[in-house]
Every structure is written in C-alpha cells, then in structure tokens.
C-alpha cells in the first residue's frame, strides 16, 4: 500500500518521460488542474487548462465537431475523445486529459443519468476514453471525476513507459 496520490504519480511520470500535459474540463470545472497543481514540480509539466463548459467553447478551443455534439451530445465518449485530442493538438502538449459529464442534481435522463462522466486521455496521438457512473451530490460527482481523471492519466502514462 502506498501513500502516494494519483496526481503525484502522474506528475512524476510526466517528469520521468519528459512530457507535458494540458487539461480540458467541463463537469470538473478546474478540479483536475487543481489536483495536479497540488504537487510540487507540476509547473514543469502542466501546460495549461481550459474549462470548456459550453458546447461553443468545446468547438472553439478543442476542435470538437458540431456533428459529434449533434449526434452524440457533449456527454459522450466521442466528445471526450475529441476534447482530449483537440486539446493536445491545440496546446502542443504530449498528453491531454478531458472530462465531460452530468454532475447534477438536474440534467440527467434515463439514457444519461446524473453521475455519468466520460474521461478522455490522449498521449502522443493515442486516445483512450472511459465511462464512469458516480454517486453522490454535485460536488462528490465532480471530485470523484477529477480523481479518476488523474488516475487514468497516470495509468495511460505508465502503459507507455
């Protein structure tokens, strides 16, 4: 058992691999960047972060296509993938992480319930997306999503090492 946090792992791996990361956050609203910034030395590896809450921001800053938003919605695996890959492309980061979901308490449907979150990670052109279903109030969903985003980033980096 280790006392290390996922963000410590991610920042250390980025350092070791000589890579940088950027973050595009919708439902987490900056919590992913905040977790990374808590780690000393993060300034060497964290390029920038965007809170792209609106569809317009996702299209403008992350190259998410209007077609993806129309056909799949902002809360979708397809959108999370385009957010991560578009961010990496636009910022020149080696790695990018994205979050999009429904934090609640409203906004959920039978098809896309409150707590549904998609997290994308793009590393040097390879993108992975995972679907999560979190429980709890709005803040619990957001903090759980941010933690899982940093864990997924670290896992994807570890696989490339």
C-alpha positions in Angstrom: 0.0 0.0 0.0 1.3 3.4 -0.9 0.5 6.9 0.5 1.1 8.4 -2.9 -1.7 10.2 -4.6 -2.7 9.7 -8.3 -1.6 13.2 -9.0 1.9 12.6 -7.5 2.1 9.5 -9.8 1.0 11.5 -12.8 3.4 14.4 -12.3 6.3 12.1 -11.5 5.7 10.0 -14.6 5.4 13.2 -16.8 8.7 14.3 -15.3 10.4 11.0 -15.9 9.1 10.8 -19.5 9.9 14.4 -20.3 6.3 15.1 -21.2 3.8 17.9 -20.7 0.1 17.7 -20.1 -2.9 20.0 -20.6 -6.5 19.6 -19.3 -9.9 20.3 -20.8 -12.6 20.2 -18.1 -16.3 20.5 -18.4 -18.1 19.0 -15.4 -15.0 19.1 -13.1 -14.6 22.9 -13.6 -10.8 23.0 -12.9 -10.6 20.3 -10.3 -8.2 18.2 -12.4 -5.8 21.0 -12.8 -6.1 21.9 -9.1 -5.2 18.3 -8.2 -2.1 18.4 -10.4 -1.1 21.8 -9.2 -1.1 20.5 -5.6 2.1 18.5 -6.5 5.4 20.3 -6.2 7.0 20.5 -9.6 3.8 20.5 -11.5 4.8 23.8 -13.1 7.4 21.8 -15.1 4.8 19.5 -16.7 1.4 21.3 -16.7 1.0 23.4 -19.8 -2.5 24.8 -19.4 -6.1 24.1 -18.6 -9.4 25.0 -20.1 -12.8 25.0 -18.6 -14.9 24.3 -21.6 -18.3 24.2 -20.1 -20.3 25.3 -23.2 -20.6 23.5 -26.5 -19.3 26.6 -28.2 -16.1 26.5 -26.0 -15.6 22.9 -26.8 -15.8 23.6 -30.5 -13.7 26.8 -30.4 -10.8 25.6 -28.1 -10.8 21.8 -28.5 -11.9 21.2 -32.1 -15.0 19.2 -31.0 -17.2 18.9 -34.1 -20.7 20.2 -34.3 -21.6 16.8 -35.8 -20.3 15.0 -32.7 -22.3 17.3 -30.4 -25.4 16.9 -32.5 -25.2 13.1 -32.9 -23.8 12.1 -29.5 -24.1 15.1 -27.2 -21.5 16.8 -25.0 -21.7 14.0 -22.5 -20.4 11.2 -24.7 -17.3 9.1 -25.3 -17.0 10.7 -28.7 -16.9 14.2 -27.2 -14.4 13.3 -24.5 -12.1 11.8 -27.2 -12.3 14.9 -29.4 -11.8 17.1 -26.3 -8.6 15.3 -25.4 -7.2 15.0 -28.9 -8.1 18.6 -29.9 -6.6 19.9 -26.7 -3.3 18.1 -27.3 -3.2 19.4 -30.9 -4.0 23.0 -29.9 -1.7 23.3 -27.0 1.2 21.2 -28.2 1.1 19.1 -25.0 2.4 15.5 -25.1 -0.6 14.4 -23.1 -4.1 15.8 -22.6 -6.9 14.8 -20.2 -10.6 15.7 -20.6 -13.8 15.4 -18.5 -17.4 15.8 -19.6 -20.4 14.6 -17.6 -23.6 15.3 -15.7 -22.8 16.4 -12.1 -26.5 17.0 -11.1 -28.6 17.4 -9.3 -30.6 18.1 -12.5 -29.8 17.5 -16.2 -29.9 13.7 -16.1 -32.1 11.4 -18.3 -32.7 7.7 -18.3 -30.2 7.4 -21.1 -27.7 9.8 -19.5 -28.2 9.8 -15.7 -26.7 12.2 -13.2 -23.3 10.9 -12.3 -22.4 9.8 -15.9 -18.9 11.1 -16.7 -16.6 10.4 -19.6 -12.9 10.9 -19.2 -10.5 11.0 -22.1 -6.7 10.9 -22.2 -4.7 11.5 -25.4 -1.0 10.7 -25.3 1.1 11.5 -28.4 -1.9 10.9 -30.7 -3.3 7.8 -28.9 -6.7 8.4 -27.2 -8.4 6.3 -24.6 -11.9 7.1 -23.1 -13.5 5.6 -20.0 -17.1 5.8 -18.9 -17.9 6.3 -15.2 -21.0 6.3 -13.1 -20.5 8.3 -9.8 -22.9 8.6 -6.9 -23.4 11.5 -4.5 -24.2 15.1 -4.7 -22.8 17.5 -7.3 -19.5 18.1 -5.5 -19.0 14.4 -4.9 -19.5 13.6 -8.6 -17.1 16.4 -9.6 -14.4 15.4 -7.1 -14.7 11.7 -8.0 -14.4 12.5 -11.7 -11.3 14.7 -11.1 -9.7 11.9 -9.1 -10.4 9.3 -11.7 -9.2 11.6 -14.5 -5.8 11.9 -12.8 -5.7 8.1 -12.2 -6.5 7.4 -15.8 -3.8 9.9 -16.9 -1.2 8.1 -14.7 -2.4 4.7 -15.9 -2.1 5.7 -19.5 1.4 7.2 -19.0 2.5 4.0 -17.1 1.5 1.9 -20.1 3.6 4.0 -22.4 6.7 3.9 -20.2 
